[in-house]
C-alpha cells in the first residue's frame, strides 16, 4: 500500500488527464452519491439468508467491473475490511484504493492489510502514518527484502536463507464485513484494471457472497497471526545497522492523510464528462449483482510458509494438491489459462497420465511477444516441444488481440497507442462442470514456493461461461497456435535474444 507525499508535485497534468477514468470509479464514494444508492448491505444480507449454505458467485472478467466492485464494497463496508495482496502499487489505482481504505477507517471500519514485502517501494513514513491510524493495522509478509531492511541485511538474508527470501505470499483477497469477498489474478495497480497506457493485463477475478467469504476470513486470520507477518511499526524500531530506525510525528501523519484525501476528492482533476459519469456509477454495481449465481463452491488456500521445507525449493502445498486432484478426476476435457507455463517433473507426469486416459488438455498462455516475464518464458520455451508432443494443445496470446476491443471499456481512447495486452488470468475448467479461479500459475513457484488461493465452483453454467471466455481468447484472432504458427517469430529480435540467454540459466525451480 503506497503513497508518495509529494505525489501532486511529481505528476504532471497530462498524466492525470490520461487516467481520468480511473478516478470516477473511486471518487464515486462522495456522500451525496452514497445517499442516492439504492443497493446496500441489507440487500446482500437478505440474499445470504435466503441462500443459506450456498455461495453467491459473480465472475469479474473485465477490469472495469473488478475495480467497480472493489470500490463499491470499500465505501459500503460497515464493520471490517481485510486486504491481502502481492503488489499494491504507487500509481493512481494504488493511491486511490489506499485513500478509500483510509476513509473507511475514518467511518469506524476496522481495516487490516497484509502486503508481501518483495516488491514494496513505499516511503517508510507513509507506511508508518497509515499504520498509526487507530482503525488501520498493516503487516508485512516475510520482510526480508524491503520494509525496514537495509541493503546489507538483504544480502545477508539471501546468503543465509535462500529459500526463505524466495517464499512469497502471492494471495490476493479483498474481504468486506466477512460476507462479501473478491479473489483472483488482479493486484492493485493500473495495469490490472486496464488503465495503463502501455501495458495491460487480461485478467479474471471472482466475487463471492456468503459461505466462501467466511472461509476466506479464516484463511486471512491464519496469515495475520503467523510469525511471518510483522507489524509495520516493529520493522522500523532498529538501530539502523540490520534494521532501520524511522519515526514520524503527528503533524507528518496528518499531512499525509490530508494529501491523500485532497488528491482523491479534488474536482480539478476531472473533466466534465468524468464528473457526469460519476453520477451513473452507483447503479452499475446494482446491475452487476443481478448476475450473481448461488451455488456450491469452496475456497482453497495454502498455509503461511507454503510448506515445512527449510532449504530445498520443493515441497508442494495445499493448493497444489487440490488442483492436482481436480486434474486426476477429469474425464473428458481440461481448459487452462495461465500467464506462465513451466511444468515441474511432477506436473509433467500428471499431465502425461491425464493424456493417456484420453482427456484433452487445452492451455492458453502468453506468447513471447506479449509476456512480461522473459525468465518464465525461457522455462516454457525449453519444454514447449515436449509438451506439444505429449498432446497438449497450446495457444499463445497475441500482444494486440481482437478481443481487447470488447474487454477494454476505454479501448477507443487508447487504440492509437496500441498498448500490449497480456494474459494474467489463472483459471482451470474441468469437464465443463467445475471451474477454479484464483492466483495459481502453472509453474514451479506456485507449486512449491508461493502461497496461493482460489475458489473452486461446481456449477455447469458458470464453468461453461468461463470456458467459452477462454476459448475466445484461444481463437485465431487472439492467439497463435504453438504447434503451427511459430509465435516466437512475431516478437522483437531483442526479446528473442534475451529469452535465448535465460534458457541456459539454472533457474527453473524459481520460475
N, C-alpha and C positions, 0 to 999 in steps of 0.2 A: 504494500500500500504506500504510494509515494506522492509527495507534493513538494515542489520547489518553491520556497517563499518568494523568490524574485521571478516567478513564472511570467507575470504580465510583462515584465521588462525584457524578458528573453525571447518572447514570441512576437513576431510581427503581425500586423493587421491582415496581411494576405493569408497567412497560415490559418488564422482564426476563421476567416471567411470561408476558406475551403472546407472547414469542418463544422460549419454552422448546423448542419442537420443533426450532428451528434447532440448538440445542446438541447434541442427540443425534447429529446427523449428523457433527459434527466431534469430539465427545468420545468417539466410539466407538473412538478410537485409543488408549485406555489399554492398557497392556501385557498385561493378562490377557485382553482380547478379541482382541488380535493373536495370542496364542498359541493361542487356540481356533479361529482362522480357517483352514479347510482350503485355501482358494484362495490361491495365491501366484504370484510371477513365474515360478516354474519351469513352472507350467502354461501361462502365457502364452508363455514361450519355446518350449515344445514345440509349441504351436499355430502359432506363426510359422514354425517349422522345417518343419512338415508342409505348410503352405500357402505355401511359398517362392514369391516373385514376386507374390503376391496381397496384398490388404489386407483385414483384418477390419473390418467396418463395423457399428456399432450406433447407431441413431437415439435420441437422448435428447430426447423430446418433452415430458416433464414436468419441472418444476423440481426436484422431489424426487429423481428419477433422476439428473439432471445434477449436483446437489450431492453425492449419494452417491458417484457415480463419481469426482469430483474428490477427495473426502475419502479414499476408499479408496486411490487412487493416491498421494496425497501421503504417506500413512502407510506405504505399502509400497515406496516408492522406495528403491533401493539405491545408485545412483551419482549421478544428476543430476535436477534439475527445472529446466526452462526455462519462464518465465511471461511472457506478453506481453498487456497489457490496456490498453484505452482509459480505463476507470473502475475504480478499486479504492476502495470507499467506507469510511467510518468507522463504519458500522453493525455489527450483530452478525456478519453474514456476512463482511464485510471483516476484522474483528478476529480472528475465529476462523480464517479462512483464513491470515492472517498468522502466527498462533501455530502453525498446523500446519506451515507452511514453516520456521519457526524451530526447531521440534522435529526436523524432517527434517535441518536443517543441524547440529543438535547430534549426530545419529547419524552424521555424516560425509558426508551427501549434499551435493553442490555445487549451490547454488541461485543461478540467475541470473534477474533480474527486469528487464523494461523496461516502464515505465509512461509514457503520454503526459502531457505537462506541463499541458495546458489546464485540466483540472478538479481538479487536486490541491489539497487543503486540509489536508494532513498537517502536524503540528507539525515544524518544522525539526529539532529534536533527536531526534525519533523516527526520522525518515528516516536521520539520521546514525548513530544507535545500531544500527539494523538493518543498515546498510551496513558497519558496523565489525566485524560477526561474521566470523570468518575463512573461513567457508564460504558467506557470502552476498555477492553483488555486485548492486548496484542501479544502473540507468542510467535517466535521464530523457530521453524523446524530445522533441527540438525545444524546449528550455527557454527560451521567450521570454515566458511569462506568469506562472508561479507560483514554482517552486522556485529559490531564490537570486536572484529578480528583484524588485527594489524597484519601486514604482509608477511612479516617474519613468522607469525603464528600459523598463517595459512600454509606456508611452505612446510612447516613442521608437521602440520596435520596430514598433508599429502604423503609425506615420507613415512610417518608412523602409523597412519590409519587409512590406507588407500581405499579399502572397501567402504569404510565409514564415510569418507568425503564424497564417494560416488553414490551412496544410498540416499535417494531423494524422495520427497513427498510430491507425487505427481497428481494427487487428488484435486478435484475441482468441485466443490459443493457450495451451495447458497441456500440456507435454510431459514425460513421465517415462521416464528411462533410455534415451531415444532410440528407444523402440519402441512406446510407447502414448501417444496424444495426444487432446486434445479441442479442437474449434474450433466456432464458430457465433456466435449472436447475443448470448449472455449475457455481461454484465460481472459484476464481483464486487461485488454489492450485494443487499440483501434483496429488492428488487422483481423481480429477475431469477430468483429461486428460489421465488417465491410466499409470501414471509414478511413482506411489508409489509401493514399492516392498512388502508391507504388506497388504494394503487395498485400493481397487479401487472402484469407483462408476460407475454403468451402468446408464448413464445419457443421456439427449437429449436437443439439442438447435435448434433454428430456425433462419436462416439468412433471412433478408428481404431487398428488394430494393424498393425505390420509396415512394409511398403513406404512408404506415405504418411507415416507418422510420421517416417521418416528424412528425407524431403524437407522436412518442417516444421522439423526441426533446422537444415537448411541455410538455410532462409529466416530463421530466428531469428538465425543467425550473421551474415547479411548486415546485419541491423539492429544487432546487437551491435557490429559493427566499424565501423558508419557514424559519420561525424563528427557526425551529428545526435543520436546517443545519447551523453549525457555522464554520467560517473560523479557520483554524489551528492556525494562529498567535494569534487570540483572546483567545485561550484556554490556553496560556502559559504566560499571562501577569499579573497573580495574585500576591498575597503577599506570597503564599506558604502555607497558612492556609487552605482555602477552594478551592483554585485554584493554580496550580503550577506556578512557575516563572522560565522559561527556555529561554535562549538566545543562539545565535550561531554567530560566526564571519565569515567573508568572506573566510578565509583560511580553516575553517572547512567545509564550504559549498562546496568549490571546491574539497576538498579531498574526500568527499562523492560521488560527481559526477564522479570523476576520477576513484574511485574504482569500481563503478558500471560499467562504460564503459570498464575498463580493464578486469573485470571478464567476461563480456559478449562477448568480442572480442578476448580474448587470444586463439591462436591456440593450446597452450599447454594443453588445457582442452579437446582436441578432439582426438579420434582415427582416423586413415587414412580412415576407411570405413565411418565414420560420415562426414568427410570433403568432401568425394566424393559424399555422399548423398546430401549435401548442394546444389551442382550444379543442382540437378534434382528437387529440391523442387518447384521453381517458376512455372514450368509447371503443377504441381499437382493442384494448385489453379485454373488454367485456365480450367482444366478438370472438377473440381467441378462446376464452373459457368455454364457449358453446361447443368447441370441438373436442373437449375432454371426453375420453372413453374410460369407463370404470371396469376394471378387470383384475386378473391375478398377476401380481408382479412381486419381485423381491430384489433387495439391494445387496450387492456383494462388495466387500472391501477387504483390503489387507490390514494386518496389524502394524503398528508403528515399528519401523525397522525392517519390514518385509519378511524376514526370517531370522533364524538364530545364528547364521553364519557370521564369523568374525573376520575371516581373512580371505576366503575364496569368494569369487564373484557369482557363484551359482546359488542353489537353494530353493528356487521357486517361491510360491506364495499362495494364499487362499484364492485370489482371483485367477491365477494361472491354473490351479486345479479345477475351479468351477467352469472356466471356459473350455478347458480340455475335455471335461465331462460332456459338455454340450456337443462338441465335435464327435466324440465317441458314440453318442446316441443318435447322431444324424442317420437318416435312412436314404435320402434321395439327393439333396442339394444343400450346399453351403455357399452363401454370398457374403463376402467380407469387404469392408472398406477400411483401409489403414494407410496413413501417410507414409509409413516406413514398413518395408517388407524384408526382414532379415531373420531367417529361421535358424534356431539353435538345432543341435542334433536331435534333441527330444521332440521339438516341434516338427522337424522334418520327418521323423519316424512316425509321428501321429498322423500327419497328412498322407504319408505313403500308405499306411494301413487303411486310412479312410478311402483313399482312391481305389485300393484293391477290393473294397467292399462295393464298389460301383457308384459311390457318391461323387457327384460332380462338385468341383470347387472353383468358384469364380472370385477373383480378387481385384479390387480397384485400388490402385496406389499411385503415387506421384511418378512422373517422368523426370528425367534429368533436367529437362527444360523448365519444369515447374517447381522442383523441390527446393526447400530452403536448407536442407541438411545434406551436404555433399558427403560427409563421412558415412551417414546411414545409407546413402545411395550406393556408395562403394561396396558395402557389405552385400547389398542386394545384387549388384552387378556381378559380383564374384560367384553368385549361386543361381543367377537367373536362368541360365541354360539348363541346369539340373532340375530346377523347379518346373520349367516348361516340359522337360522330358518326363517328369512324373505325371503329367497330365493336368497340371494346374493351368487354368485359363486366366491370364494376367492382362489387365488393361491399365495403361499408364496415362494419367491425366494430362491434358494439354494445358499450357500456361494461359491460353485465351479461349476456353471452351465456350461454345454457343450458349450453354445453359446459364452462364453468368448473367445473361440478359434478363432471365426470369428470377434469379436468386438475388441479384443486387438491386435494391429498390432505387438507388441513385445511379444506375448504370448510364443514363443519358448524360449525367454531369461529368462522368469520368471516362467514358468510352474513348475519347480522343487521346487520352494519355495512356490507354491500354495497360493498366496495372496487371501484374501477374496474379493469377487466381490459382491457388494451390490447395490440395487436399489436406485437411487436418481432422476429419471426422474419424471416429473409432467405433465401428459398428459391425455386428455379425448377425446374419439371419439364417436360421436353421429350418429347412424343410418348409419354408413359407408359413411357419407356425409360431416360431419363437424368435425374439429379437433381443440382442444385447446392445445397449448404447452407453458409452462411458468414456474412460480415459486410457484404456489399454491399447498400446500399439503392438503390432505383430513384430516384436524384436526382443533380443535377449535382455535389454534393460527393463522393459516392462515385465518380462518373465521372471527376472531374478533380483533386480536392484530397486526399482522404483515402486513405491506403494501406489496402488491403483484402485479405482472404484467403478461402479456402474450399476445399471438397472437391467434386469432380465425380465422381459414381458412375455407372458404366454397368451397370445391373442392373435388369431389369424388375420383379422382386419388390420391391425397395426403392423404386423410382420409383413404382410403383402404390400402395404403402403410404403414402408421403408425400403423393402426390396426393390420396388419399382423406382424409387428415387435413385438407388444405387445403379440399377440397370440403365437408367437415363444417363448417369454420369459415365457409364462404360460404353455408351454408344459412340459411333464413329465420328460424330461432330464434336465430341467432348473428350475422347480418349483415343490413344493409339493401341492397337493390338500388339502386345510384346512379341508375339510369335512371328508376325508377318511384316510389321510396319517399320522396323528399325528406328525406334523412337529416339535413341541417343543422337542420331544424325541431325535432329532438329534443335539440339542445344548448341550453345556457343562453343567455339574451339577452346576458349579459356576454361569453361566448365568441364569440358571433356578431359583436358589435361589435369585439372585439379582432382577429378574423380579417379583418374589413372594413378596419380600419386598415392591417394589414400587406399587404393586397392592392395597395396603392398605393405600397409601398416598392420601390425598385430593388435587390432582394436575391437574385434568382433564382440567379445563379452561386454563391452561398454556401449555398443550401438543400441 
